[in-house]
């Protein structure tokens, strides 16, 4: 049976460290403020936004909510972003994705001041990560790195296979694992022989958004399996991209869903908010 990598516990450590930093800033009269912009009421987004606001409270960060109606226009949203950019009391800006179809996500992300880009999605942040320069890093892959480091998983020289090539997880994950000196493969929906490719992995990181897609046939015995998926199965039960029961029989270590990568994403957002004051 695989060792469980406890994201809940590790995320609490990261949040605790963040709290210590915000307390120290408060002594100097500095408060950290995150503006959370939500357009419409997508149910999953509502859950994520609520979790982020709760985490802010636990970490001593002020969260400022901007809730806009579903039919918000591009001009209206851009005006909100520009106002938050110009507001010196706002340190971090987060526009919850996905946005309704009339809105251009990429243009909105580009409009955020890179110095307040706590999601790490702005091209400047992505460019800095690619070049090995310090900057804001996408929270989910940054959380995975913390999970690996804090559970003692050595990455150097290891075969790492990432399944999924999204801008938010797969691609930045590849850059971060390269920085950890792993040998990195990014596989995706067009990859041939996906099972064979995955079975090469010492560290397998999955971010595809397909409930229980990865079974034991994709796993090298003893591999470390990191599941970035958050899905609902046919019974409405929360599950990851891996079939946890079958994969945990053969993996060396595995993250559960819930309680694995998910809480780390929020914890790293909190860390980025404090960095936004201190960078
Ligand atoms: N939607 C799903 N994940 C994220 C995230 O990390 N940040 C934002 N802004 N939207 C998301």
Boltz pocket constraint, residues with backbone or C-beta under 6 A from the ligand:
constraints:
  - pocket:
      binder: B
      contacts: [[A, 94], [A, 95], [A, 96], [A, 97], [A, 98], [A, 119], [A, 139], [A, 140], [A, 265]]
      max_distance: 6.0
